[in-house]
Amino acid sequence: MSGLGRQLGAVFSGIILVFCGGIHIGWSIFHLYMGGNKWAVGITIDEYRFAILSFFTGVGFILIIMTFSKEWLSTRIWLMLSSFFFMLNGIFFTAMPTDYPATVATRIIAGFGHGIAHLVMSMYIGEIASKQYRGKLITLMVASIIAGVAVFSVISMVTTNIIFIIEPAMHANRALGIIIMPLSLAAFVLAFFLTIESPIHTLLVKKDESTAQKDFLKLRGRALKTTETDLEFNDMKKLVEASHMLSKIFVTEGNFKPFQLILTLKLANLLFFNFSMNIAKMTFMSLMFTLTLTGPNWAPPILMLSKLGGALIAIFIIDILPRRFQYGISSTFTGTFLLAFGIVLATHDYLEPWIAPFLYITAEVFVTFGMLPVSEILLAEAFPPKKKVLSVASILICEYVGHMVVYIIYFNVPSTLQSVYIKVIVFGGVILLKCLLGLLLIPDTRNTTAREAHQLLSKH
């Protein structure tokens, strides 16, 4: 098997698992439209809100646990554990789709699964991927999360009434469970048979050079050592040897600057991908259709499937331009379209029905070309092995807690047309400012080894 085939096989379990997590992120975004289902009848508004937040609660909790326990278990075991958590969620969603306690409890468990998969994959791909494939494999992970959101947007469309009139033939929770159960089982089996331990992890934790080199050759699809593989493996050894002299604290020894840069980029992405903005998008996208009480709302699937199309294209174009230009073009188009739309909303009493959908679809597609994948690529590359767990976990904790904060703000601050255009203008402006930051500070880590990428990022 070729090096790309080996590496794709090694990460495929994690790709499936973050897809399952993406479905639950979609549940949180689109479940507002599920108030017409029997599940929502008889529970309080606070219970309803906690059901939405429960997934992110699980993600945040498990990430905190993993900051000190990640190195206790191998990558294979962590992925199998993530699969087990998703399997539990799938079983209960299938068997008890309208049971509120079961929904909340197993959404928390699904959050455990997604938190494990996102942290492990962010680190694992950055450590095992060849320099020519690293960007593409991380972009594939991002596309997988977006695919999960898109899938749930379709599920919510075909299983939901705007007002409770008739119960759909299949509840959305049951449909989600039926999808997640076989996928989590497949991920479990793939993790067991195909996952190859990161040589960097083996060198750092077990200090076993012989095993690390064997795993490295498997990942490169080689039976015997060559000059090229010797050079790359020695580069990994140098990275680990230099890391041994460092502490695990992520704000010391030159680690704070890349940490600060990536955290800023990730939280700025959060402003774009948040609940209230997505509700605004769905509202204006719905102008494309004449909605009825029992008819499907095509707006969410069209928006998210367009975004998925952009994410799949990004896999093939992510390494064409230097990272800063890829990021700059993506954020410039996204911010400009949002800013223009906010100004139009603020200054016009009437909009043609096609304007809002066109602007939002364009913004969503361009965000996938650079804003989302580049920040994930930098997250996988930036930190030395000894500081990596705490650094990556801390950034992901901030990201997922940030989602919860945005939801809580949305729950407590009424949304009006005026507040919508103010948000659009503010977020468009923030994205354009972030574009400037990216152009100034993001180094070009394409076709660099893990050690070279870390060195480039530590200088900025």
Salt bridges, closest charged atoms under 4 A:
GLU71 OE1 - LYS248 NZ 3.70
GLU197 OE2 - HIS201 ND1 3.66
GLU209 OE2 - LYS237 NZ 3.05
GLU228 OE1 - ARG222 NH2 3.73
GLU232 OE2 - ARG220 NH2 2.69
ASP235 OD1 - ARG451 NE 2.85
GLU253 OE1 - LYS387 NZ 2.82
ASP319 OD2 - LYS136 NZ 3.24
ASP319 OD1 - ARG323 NH1 2.84
GLU364 OE2 - LYS281 NZ 2.67
GLU364 OE1 - LYS307 NZ 3.02
GLU376 OE2 - HIS118 NE2 3.26
GLU376 OE2 - LYS266 NZ 2.39
GLU381 OE2 - ARG134 NE 2.77
GLU399 OE1 - LYS266 NZ 3.07
ASP444 OD2 - ARG446 NH2 2.78
